[in-house]
Amino acid sequence: MRHFFCYNSLKVGVTMKDEVAIPFSSDWTEDEIVTVADFFTQVDNAYNEGVKAGELLKAYKKFKEVVPAKNEEKTYFRDYDQQAGQSCWQTIRLAKVKEPEDVVRQT
């Protein structure tokens, strides 16, 4: 069963906090929820100040340990993308073509 929790994200150039619902499963442990939230936070960072490609891909690798099935990944990505107005997959694709120390910045 999928659930959502709200995460406050201060957007660059925005004067108020936006709440983004992070999708998670009630079957996950607290550590797994933190792992998934960290990944989505890294994606959000790419849309704000930017994030190093290596850090984003490391968070994605840990996310995949929690959500190994591609169809589940797509579901969680879609849920997050709709809430945040961002694209997890496009952000990961961009990170994969960069060097680990390069900054990934989405607009």
LINHUWO-V895585 format. One record per run of one state. SS is the DSSP state (~ for helix, > for strand, _ for the rest). FROM is the first residue (numbers start at 0). LEN is the number of residues. Records with the same first field share a line. If there is no record, write none. Layout:
SS=FROM-LEN / FROM-LEN
This chain:
_=0-1 / 9-8 / 25-4 / 47-3 / 66-3 / 84-3 / 96-6 / 104-3
>=1-8 / 17-8 / 50-2 / 102-2
~=29-18 / 52-14 / 69-15 / 87-9
